[in-house]
Amino acid sequence: MSRNTKINLLLLLAVAALAVLPLALGLGDHKKEPFAGSDGEAETAITEIEPDYKPWFSPLYEPPSGEIESALFSLQAALGAGVLAYYFGLRRGRRQGEQRALERERDSGSRAAGGTAEESTAEGA
């Protein structure tokens, strides 16, 4: 197994552990909503510190249920991942294309140099 494969497997194992361990250890069992978003947590903390606090603005769109909110968040994450994957794939493809072009130039340059050397030896004989 190559070194890169081992590193990739270790990273995959670490990500899986980060996803499974909080659920397996019951880290959110004492809360009403165990894995609420950071917005809700911040709102709770602010109202504990300053009970008379009023938000500056309200959301433009409030989804009718938590499931729809989760679906929209997942869609947003998928679109972001797609944009990043496209960018990195495009970058890698351009780099590979440049490398191939340089290799072709080197090959054609060495053939041309080799061809002229053969012609000059043939003319001298």
C-alpha positions as CSV (number, residue, x, y, z in Angstrom):
1,M,0.0,0.0,0.0
2,S,1.5,3.4,-1.0
3,R,2.1,6.2,1.4
4,N,-0.7,8.4,-0.1
5,T,-3.2,5.6,0.2
6,K,-2.3,5.2,3.9
7,I,-2.7,8.9,4.5
8,N,-6.0,9.0,2.7
9,L,-7.3,6.1,4.7
10,L,-6.2,7.7,8.0
11,L,-7.9,11.0,7.0
12,L,-11.1,9.1,6.1
13,L,-11.0,7.3,9.4
14,A,-10.6,10.6,11.3
15,V,-13.5,12.2,9.5
16,A,-15.7,9.2,10.2
17,A,-14.7,9.3,13.9
18,L,-15.6,13.0,14.0
19,A,-19.0,12.2,12.6
20,V,-19.8,9.1,14.7
21,L,-18.2,9.8,18.1
22,P,-20.5,12.7,19.2
23,L,-23.5,10.4,18.4
24,A,-22.1,7.3,20.0
25,L,-21.0,9.2,23.2
26,G,-24.3,11.0,23.5
27,L,-22.7,14.4,23.7
28,G,-26.0,16.3,23.1
29,D,-28.4,14.2,25.2
30,H,-28.8,16.8,27.9
31,K,-30.1,19.5,25.4
32,K,-33.6,20.0,24.0
33,E,-32.1,20.1,20.5
34,P,-28.9,18.2,20.7
35,F,-27.2,19.3,17.5
36,A,-28.8,22.8,16.9
37,G,-27.0,25.2,14.6
38,S,-24.6,27.9,15.8
39,D,-27.2,30.6,15.1
40,G,-29.6,29.1,17.7
41,E,-26.8,28.7,20.2
42,A,-25.7,32.3,19.8
43,E,-29.3,33.5,20.2
44,T,-29.6,31.6,23.4
45,A,-26.3,32.9,24.8
46,I,-27.2,36.5,23.9
47,T,-30.6,36.4,25.5
48,E,-29.1,34.9,28.7
49,I,-26.6,37.8,28.8
50,E,-28.9,40.6,27.6
51,P,-32.6,39.7,28.0
52,D,-33.9,42.9,26.4
53,Y,-31.8,42.4,23.2
54,K,-33.6,42.9,19.9
55,P,-32.1,41.6,16.6
56,W,-31.2,44.3,14.1
57,F,-33.0,42.5,11.3
58,S,-35.0,39.4,10.5
59,P,-34.3,36.7,7.9
60,L,-35.6,37.3,4.4
61,Y,-37.1,33.8,4.2
62,E,-38.0,31.6,7.1
63,P,-38.5,27.9,6.0
64,P,-41.8,26.4,7.2
65,S,-40.0,23.4,8.9
66,G,-36.6,22.3,10.1
67,E,-36.5,19.6,7.4
68,I,-36.8,22.1,4.6
69,E,-34.2,24.3,6.3
70,S,-31.8,21.3,6.4
71,A,-32.5,20.5,2.8
72,L,-31.7,24.0,1.7
73,F,-28.5,24.0,3.8
74,S,-27.5,20.7,2.2
75,L,-28.2,22.0,-1.3
76,Q,-26.1,25.1,-0.5
77,A,-23.2,22.8,0.7
78,A,-23.5,20.6,-2.4
79,L,-23.4,23.6,-4.7
80,G,-20.3,25.0,-2.9
81,A,-18.6,21.6,-3.1
82,G,-19.4,21.4,-6.8
83,V,-17.9,24.8,-7.4
84,L,-14.8,24.0,-5.5
85,A,-14.4,20.6,-7.3
86,Y,-14.8,22.3,-10.7
87,Y,-12.2,24.9,-9.8
88,F,-9.6,22.4,-8.6
89,G,-10.3,20.0,-11.5
90,L,-9.9,22.9,-14.0
91,R,-6.7,24.0,-12.3
92,R,-5.3,20.4,-12.4
93,G,-6.3,19.9,-16.0
94,R,-4.7,23.1,-17.1
95,R,-1.5,22.2,-15.3
96,Q,-1.5,18.7,-16.9
97,G,-2.1,20.3,-20.3
98,E,0.9,22.7,-19.8
99,Q,3.1,19.8,-18.8
100,R,2.1,17.8,-21.9
101,A,2.7,20.8,-24.1
102,L,6.2,21.2,-22.6
103,E,6.9,17.5,-23.1
104,R,5.9,17.8,-26.7
105,E,8.1,20.8,-27.2
106,R,11.0,19.0,-25.7
107,D,10.4,15.9,-27.8
108,S,10.0,17.9,-31.0
109,G,13.1,20.0,-30.1
110,S,15.3,16.9,-29.5
111,R,14.1,15.3,-32.7
112,A,14.9,18.4,-34.7
113,A,18.3,18.7,-33.1
114,G,18.9,14.9,-33.7
115,G,17.8,15.2,-37.3
116,T,20.1,18.0,-38.1
117,A,23.0,16.2,-36.6
118,E,22.3,13.1,-38.7
119,E,22.0,15.2,-41.8
120,S,25.3,17.0,-41.2
121,T,27.2,13.6,-40.6
122,A,25.6,12.2,-43.8
123,E,26.7,15.3,-45.8
124,G,30.3,15.0,-44.4
125,A,30.7,11.4,-45.5
